[in-house]
Every structure is written in structure tokens, then in C-alpha cells.
């Protein structure tokens, strides 16, 4: 497969996953900003801007931060390259460039999503929750069409690879930002038998888990009240939670051996497999106590750095023309 085609398939899936992840982040931000908390709602509202690196861009065009302005900027503003609509636009452009590599059902799913999405700024939306659900449903539709109709070839591998690279990055960033906002740093070290958390903390952890579709998984795994230690273990180390870091890294480790590196990039291909394998093994044999002993923020910062190196190595091995 040509490097350009591989890159377009890879970024198609990354942009679509990014759009879904962004509405999940906006959803939990919206929920947490409504809770009474000493740090104030503005701290919550600024989190998506900080995570996406668009805080300066927002303040360049807005004098005040509130829920409506944040939603319009992060969801519907095509002048913002990190907005949901911009992600859908970029995904559709990449899909158009590789129509010969994807199925008709996949193209119809993403093209129809963009055609409907681009009308939303003028037509309006019934509610922010309805918009969040719509984006997630359209992402699921494309993913289902991919799984159900696409031949298991290089195109399928690059689409899946982009999905899990983007998903791992989002889960780590969301857990990092929200865990710092929900409770003080020392609270993550609370023992399992610590007293029940306050109502705001309970709803905050609940909103975070729901944003990652892990609320039911938490109660199935622990059958107990929510606390930061168990949430950390679930979202980092559990292999049976689809959006956990371990689940994403396990998938990446399985996908990479199915792709041949380009001529002249065989060493780069081996290198990226080594990086992904080492990270997956660390998660497989790691423990939540080790993570919390280091500090959740420091551990996640290290994970994001390693994830970025894997992403860069993928580009060098597969996506850059020789």
C-alpha cells in the first residue's frame, strides 16, 4: 500500500475517533460544571480547551468563557481546527481520497454524517446532549460498517491502528485532567476501605466513567461505591474495558505485526513494534499501587510521551514516502 493511502486511512480513523472523544469530553465537562465545587465551574469549562491546546485560540476570539461559548467553539466552529465539525470534515476529506480502499457502506456513513453536520451551525441543535449522542452514534455507525464490510487487509489494519492510537491518547488525557479536578492529589491514594466519597465526588467519577462508556463495567468489576483508586485501575489496567489504556495498547500490539513496513523502513517497522510491545507488557504486568506511588499525573505524562513516540514511529515506518 502506498504511504499516502495508508496515511489517509490512518488519519481518517483518528479524526473520527477524535470527534467522538471530544464530545465525550464535552459531555463530562458539561456534567461536572453543573456540580457544586470549590474550584468553580470555570475550571471545568477550561479543561477541554487545555487538553486540545486551543485555550489561546479561544481567548483570541472570545472575551468570556461560559458553557454556550465553549460548546459553539469546540463543537460547531469550523474556524477552530480542533472542533468536532472540523474533525468530521477532515475525516470525510480523507475518506473521499481513499474511496477505492473503503466500502460503499463506510463512505455513505461518513459522507452522510458530514452533510448533516455542516448544516448544524445554521439550523441549530435541539440540545447539547442530543448533539453528543448523534456524534457518538455516527462514529459507531462507521465503525460497525468497517467491522462488518471491510476486507481484513492493510486498509482495515491502518483504520484500526488509528482508532486505538487516538483512543489511548484521549483516555489518558481525560483521566489526567479530570482526576486532578475531581479530588486533591492525595485522595487518589485512599485505601479501598476508606469512607464513602462526597456526593460531588461520586457524581464526578460517575460522569467520567460514563464519558468513557465504563460505568457499567466498573460496577460489574467492583460492585462497590466509586473511588479514585478503582477508577484508575479500571481505566488503565483492565484488559476487558474497551477504552482502557491496556485494551488499546493490546490492540495496537496485535495490529502492528500484520502490517509490512515500507521498503527502506524495515528497521523503523521493527522499532515501532518494540515500542508498542514494551508499553503493552508494562501495562499487562503493572499494578495500580505502582502507578499511584509514582503519582497518577506523572505516570500519565510518561504514558503520553511514550504514546507520542509510538505515533511518530508509525509515521516513519508506514506513512512517510520513501
N, C-alpha and C positions, 0 to 999 in steps of 0.2 A: 504494500500500500504506500502511495506517495505521502511524504511527510506533511504536505499541506492538507491533504484529505484527512489524515489522522488527526492533525491539529484541529480542524474544523469539527470533526466528530467529538473530540475530547472537550472542546470548549462549548459546543452545543449543549452537552450534558451538564457541564459545570455551570453555565449561565442559567439553565432551567432549574437545577438544584439550588443555585444561589437565590433565585426568585422565591422558591418555596421556603428556603431557610430564612430569608428576610421577612416574609410575612409571619413566620413562626416567632421571630424575634420581636417584631412589632406587636404581635398578639400578646406575648408575655409582658412586654413593656407597658402596653395599654392596661393590662390587668393589674400589674404591680403599681402603676402610677395612681390608681384609684384607691389603694390601701393607705390607711393612716400610718405614717412612718416618720421618724425623727429626721431622716435625711432629706425628706421632701420629695415631691413628685418631679421636680425639675431634674433631679439626679437620675431618676429612672428614664425620663424622656430623652436625656442626652446620651444614654447608653448606646442605642443603635447608631447614632452619629459617630461616637467614639470607636465602636467596633469596625465600622465600614470606612473609617478615615475621612468622613465627609463633614466633620464639625466646622472646619473653617469655611467650606463651601456654603454651608447652611447660613452661617452668620454673615457671609458676604451679601446674601440676598434677603435675609430676614433680620429684623431688629428684635424680635421676641420669640422665645421658644414656648410653644404650647402644643397640645395634642393634635389639634387640627392642622397647624402648620407642619408639624413633624410628619403626619400622615401624608399630606399632599406632597411634601418634598421627597420622602422615602418611598412612597408608593406610586404616585401618579406623574411626577415631574420628569419629563423626557430630557430636560436640560441637565438633570442630575444623572451621570453615568452609572451610579450605584443604585438607582431606584428600581423598584420591581418592574415597572413598564420598560425601562431601559434593558434590564436583563432579558425580558421576554423578547424584545426587539432584537438583541444581539443573538439570542438563541435561534430565532426564526431566520435571521440572515445566514447563520452558519448552516442551518438545516437546508436552506434554499441552495447553498453552494454544493451540498453533497446529496442532492435528491436521488442521484443514481445509486447511493450506498445505503439508503434507508427505504423502508416500505411505504406504500401509499397511506396506510393507516397512521404511521408515525408522522408523516408530513401533514396529513389532514388534521391531526390532533394539535400540532404546534402552530400551523398556519391559522386554524380557526381560533386558537387562543389569542394570537396576536391581533387578528382582525377585530375581535371583540374587545380586547384590552385597549387598543388605541382610541376607541370611541369613549372610553370611560371618563377622561378628564372633562369632556364637554357634556356628556349625557348624565354624569353623576352616578353615584352608587347608593344602594338602599341603606347600607350600614358598613362600618369598618369590618365587623365580624363576617358579614356576607362576602366582602371582598377577600378576606383572608381565606375563607373556606373555598371560594372559587379558585384562587390561585393553587391551593393545595390539590383540589380536585383535578385541575388541568395538568398539573405535574404528574399526578397519579395516572391520569389517562395516557399520557405519553409514555410513562414508564411501563404501564401494562401493555401498551401496543408494542413497545420494544421487546419486552419479555415474550410476548405471545406470537410475534410475527417475524422477528428478525433472525436471519440465519446466524448460527454461532460461529462467526468469523472474526476477522480483525476489527471490523466496524463495531460489532457487538462488544468486543473487549475494550475498545477505546471509549465507547459510551459509558460502559460500566465503570471503567477506571476513573473517568472524570467525575462521575457521580460520587464515588466513595472518597476521592481526594477532597472534594468540596464539602462533603458531609462531615468528615472528620474535622476539618478546619472550623466549620461552623459550630459543631458541638463543643469543641474546646473553647472557642471564643465566648460562646453563650454561657457556658458553665463558669468560666473565669469571671466575666463581668457580673453575672447575676449573683454568684456566691459572695462576691465582695459587697454587693449592695444589700443582700438579704440579711447578713449577720456579720458581726465582728469576726476578725481573723481567728481569734482563739476559739470561737464557738464551733468551728468545724472539727475540733479535736474532742468534742463532747463524747463521753463513753456511750455505748449502746443503751445502758440502763439509766441514762440521765433523765431528769424530769421532762415532761412534755413541753414542747416549744409553745411560744405565744401564738395567739391566733393570727397576727400578721405574718409571722414566720411560716406558719403552717400553710397559709394561702399562697405565700410567695414561693415556697418549694413546690406546692401543688401546681402553680401556674408554670413554673419552669419545666416540670415533668410533662405537663400536658403539651407544652410547646414542642417537645421532642417526642410526642406520642409514646411516653414511657410511664404514664401514671398507672395504668392497669398493670404493667409489668412490675412496677415497684411493689404494689400490694400483693401480687402473685408470688413475688420472690421473698418478701419480708413479713407480710401480714402484720404490720405494726405501724405505729404513727411515723410521720415523716421526720427525718433529721438529716443534717448535712452530711454526716459520715456515710450513711447508707446511700444517699443520693449520689455522692461522689463515687462510691464503689459501683453503683449501677451504671452510671453514665460513662465510666472509664473502663472498668474491668470485666463487665458481664458480657460473655460472647453471644448470649441469646437475646440481647436487646439491639434491634436493627440500627439505631443511631448512636450506640456506644462507640467509644474510640477503639476498643478492641475488635468489635464486629467489623468496623470499617477497615481497620488495618489487616484483619484476617482476609477480607475480600481482596484487598489490594495485593497481598502476598500471593493469593491464588491466581489472580488475573495476569500478573506480570510474566510468569513463565510461558503463557500462551501466546505472547507477542514476541516476534523476532525483531531484534534491533536492526536499524538500517546499516547498509554496508559502510564500513569505516567507523561504526559506532558500537562495535561489539563489546569493547571494554566499558563503555558507558552503560550498555544494557546489563552487564554483569554487576556494575556498581549500583544501579538503581535497585536491582533485585536484592543485593546485600543490605542496602539501607532499609528497604521495606521489611526484609526478613528479620533484621535485628530489632526493629521497632515492634514488630508483631510479637516476637519472643519476649521482649521486655514486658509487654502488656499481658502476655499469657502467664508469665511466672511472677508478675508483680503483685503487690498487696496494697490495700488501702492504707495500712499503717505506714508503709514506706513513703507513700505519696504525701500523707499528712505530716509526717516527720520532717520532710523537706519543705513543706508548705505548698498548699494547693496552687497558689498563684505562680510560684517559682516552677513547680512541676509542669503546669500547663504552658508556661512561657517556653520551657525547654522542649515540650512536645511540639508546639507550633513552629519552633525553629527547625526541628528535625523534619516535620511535615513539609516545610518550605524547601528544605534540601532535597527531599524526595521529589517534589513537584519540579524543581529545577533540573534534577537528574532525568526525569521523564522527558522533559523538553529536549535535553541534549541527546538522549538515546533514540527518541522516536519522532519528535515533532519538528526538528530543525533540519532543513535540507542540507544534504552533504555538500 
